[in-house]
Amino acid sequence: MTGRAGEVFDTGRTVSDIESLLAADLPTGGVPVSEGDPVTGEWTGTRGEGFRIVPLWESEALTGVYGPEWNEAEDAAEANLALVVAELDQRWGAHCKVSMRVPLFRDQAGEPMPALFQSLCDLDCYGDLAVWGPTVAEGRWIAVSVNQCDGDAPMIMTAVVSQPPIIELSD
C-alpha cells in the first residue's frame, strides 16, 4: 500500500522523518497530487498547495487476521502512534486532537472541504489527527495519525505538514 511496507517501526526514525518533512519545501500552488514509488507504485506521499502528507510506517497486511489477533495489531499500531506523540509532545508541547469525523461525513456526502482534508479522505486516512502548531519552523503545523482503509489492509501511520492551520472542521 505504501512505500513503507516491510519496515520495522522505529520511533527515532519516525520522528526524524517528521522533522525532515517539517523542513521540506511545500508547494505554493496546484491541485493535490499523490506520488508513488517508480518501481512498485506504492504510495510515497501527496502534495498540495501549502501541505504534504507522507506515510511514516505500515504494519503487515491483516488479511485473514480476526478477533484477538486483529485487536493486538490495532493496539500495536496505536502504541506506535502514542510513542511518536509522546516524543513530539516533549519537543513542541501538548498536541490537540482534530477529529476526522466531519471530513468523513462531508466526503461521503460529496460536500466540499479544504484540500488537505479532501486529500486525507481520498487516501482513506480517516484516523483522528494529533496536531501541533504553529511550530517554530516557519509557523507550520504538523499532524500524525494511524488508521487502516479496510479490515484486511495494513495499519498506516501518516504525517501531515501544512502552512495553513490544521483545525477541526465545523459540522
C-alpha positions in Angstrom: 0.0 0.0 0.0 2.8 2.5 0.9 6.5 2.8 0.2 7.0 2.0 3.9 5.8 -1.7 3.6 8.1 -4.1 5.4 9.9 -1.5 7.5 10.2 -2.2 11.2 8.7 0.6 13.3 11.3 2.8 15.0 10.3 5.9 17.0 13.6 7.7 16.4 13.4 7.2 12.6 9.8 8.2 12.5 10.4 11.5 14.5 13.4 12.2 12.2 11.2 11.7 9.2 8.7 14.2 10.7 11.4 16.8 11.3 12.6 16.4 7.7 9.1 16.8 6.5 8.7 19.9 8.6 11.8 21.4 7.0 10.9 20.5 3.4 9.6 22.9 0.8 5.8 23.0 0.5 4.0 23.5 -2.8 2.8 27.1 -3.3 0.1 26.2 -5.8 -1.6 23.5 -7.8 -4.1 20.7 -7.2 -3.2 17.9 -4.8 -1.1 15.1 -6.4 -0.3 11.7 -5.0 3.1 10.2 -5.7 4.2 6.6 -5.8 7.4 4.6 -5.9 8.5 4.4 -9.6 9.2 0.7 -9.3 6.4 -0.6 -7.1 3.8 2.1 -7.5 3.3 2.2 -3.7 2.1 5.5 -2.3 5.0 7.6 -1.1 3.3 11.0 -0.5 0.7 13.5 -1.5 1.4 17.2 -2.0 -1.0 20.1 -2.5 -1.0 23.9 -2.1 0.6 24.5 1.3 0.8 20.9 2.5 2.3 17.5 2.2 1.1 14.1 3.5 3.5 11.1 3.8 3.4 7.6 5.2 5.6 7.0 8.2 5.0 3.3 8.9 2.9 0.5 7.6 2.0 -2.7 9.5 1.8 -6.1 8.0 -1.4 -6.8 6.0 -4.2 -8.1 8.1 -5.7 -10.4 5.5 -7.1 -13.4 7.4 -6.5 -11.8 10.8 -9.5 -11.7 13.1 -10.6 -11.5 16.7 -7.9 -11.1 19.3 -5.0 -11.1 16.8 -6.6 -8.2 14.9 -7.1 -6.3 18.1 -3.5 -6.9 19.0 -2.4 -5.5 15.6 -4.6 -2.4 16.1 -3.3 -2.0 19.7 0.3 -2.2 18.5 -0.3 0.5 15.8 -1.9 2.7 18.4 1.0 2.1 20.8 3.5 3.1 18.0 1.5 6.3 17.4 1.5 7.0 21.2 5.3 6.8 21.2 5.6 9.3 18.4 3.0 11.6 20.0 4.8 11.5 23.4 8.1 12.4 21.8 6.6 15.3 19.8 4.7 16.5 22.9 8.1 16.7 24.6 9.5 18.8 21.8 6.6 21.1 21.0 4.2 20.9 24.0 0.9 19.2 24.2 -0.9 18.3 21.0 -4.5 18.9 20.3 -6.9 16.4 18.7 -8.5 17.1 15.3 -11.3 14.7 14.6 -11.8 13.3 11.1 -15.5 12.7 11.7 -16.7 15.8 9.9 -14.4 15.3 6.9 -15.6 11.6 6.7 -19.2 12.7 6.6 -18.5 15.5 4.1 -16.6 13.1 1.9 -19.5 10.6 2.0 -22.0 13.3 1.1 -19.8 14.8 -1.7 -19.6 18.1 0.1 -16.6 20.4 -0.4 -13.9 20.8 2.2 -10.3 22.2 2.3 -7.9 20.4 0.0 -5.8 19.0 2.9 -8.8 17.2 4.4 -10.1 16.1 1.0 -6.7 14.6 0.3 -6.7 12.7 3.6 -10.1 11.3 2.7 -9.0 10.4 -0.8 -6.2 8.4 0.8 -8.6 6.7 3.2 -6.7 8.4 6.1 -9.6 8.8 8.5 -7.7 8.5 11.7 -8.1 11.4 14.1 -5.1 13.8 14.0 -2.7 14.6 16.8 -1.8 18.2 15.9 0.9 20.7 16.9 1.1 24.2 15.6 2.1 26.6 14.7 5.6 25.2 15.2 8.8 27.3 15.2 9.5 26.0 11.7 8.1 28.9 9.7 4.8 28.7 11.6 3.9 25.3 10.1 1.5 22.8 11.5 2.3 19.1 11.9 -0.1 16.2 12.5 0.2 12.4 12.8 -2.4 9.7 12.8 -2.8 6.0 12.3 -5.7 4.1 10.6 -6.5 1.5 8.0 -8.7 1.7 5.0 -10.5 -1.6 5.5 -10.4 -4.7 7.7 -7.7 -6.6 5.7 -5.5 -3.6 4.9 -2.4 -2.8 7.0 -2.4 -0.1 9.6 -0.7 3.1 8.2 0.8 5.9 10.2 0.8 9.2 8.3 2.2 12.6 8.9 0.9 16.0 7.6 2.8 19.2 7.4 0.8 22.3 6.5 1.3 26.0 6.2 -2.4 26.7 6.8 -3.6 25.8 10.3 -4.9 22.2 10.8 -8.1 22.9 12.8 -11.3 21.0 13.4 -13.9 21.4 10.7 -17.3 22.6 11.8 -20.3 20.5 11.3 
